[in-house]
Amino acid sequence: MKRWIVLGLCGLAAGAAAAETPSVTPQLFAPGSISGTPSEDCISFTPDGDTAYYGIEKWPNSVIVESHRSKHGWSKPVLAPFAGRWLDHDPAVSPDGRFIVFASNRPAREGGELVKSAGNLWRVDRKGKGWGEPWRLPDPVNATPRTYAPSIAADGSLYFIQPGADKLMHIFRSQYRDGAYQAPVQQMIGNPEERQKDPGIAPDESFVVFDAPDPANKDRDRFFIAFREGDHWGAAADMGDAVNADNNPWGPHISGDGKTLYYTSDRSLPVQFPRDPKQAQQDFQRLLGWDDGENNIWSLDLGPYIQAHKG
């Protein structure tokens, strides 16, 4: 029996006890190469796992970069060939690697005005070994200039966030059918009276990880996970303090095999005093490297959450 804090359509379940979440420790991803001194976010991978697309930003200076893995590790990031001219962010690679969807402030048409809130979704398709020209997703998807955080299912269907009728951010899904994006439908995930942000959808759409307000501090967000139950989403479960405590995790993406969560956080590592000379040097080098208070990329094994859901 699962014993998690559960958020259903009416918020915190009545009489919920202290959570017993899976014992999983997040791991810093590629320290010193991808996770470094800039602020990195929203990482997504090609199907072979050997190319990563992610953001580097000091808002509003934001770019999408790519990095390649070899036997020597991850390469130094370079500007993605389809990005850089505009304020581009939130890249999501499709599970088959054939296209990327990202958010941008670029004008809807050549010579038009910038999208001031930096929130229209664009798609760029694979062309040979490179990429074609980005094209803007249709108006039903880009219904507002605050459309962000795309995540792509295996069939091409798109999850993203934008304001709902209540003006709060909610998760929407646009079915991809016969080469076209259908009218988006708001997903009933978590508490519909509160905001939900940054969906990370499993390729088979069996579960989703997303941000929602911390019940104890509405100014902070925590990660929750919800599993598909037939034609609806089951209750959302808090993913626990190991991933949520003392930081605002965001930008989740699920690996192609559905087993690993990659996400963005400004979390640090604990420091113990007094420390010996070796530990002092290690802590110092960490400060010079990635542990500078900026965002980095972290990973989390989702296996225990999936097993807990199965019972």
Disulfide bonds with the S-S distance in Angstrom:
none
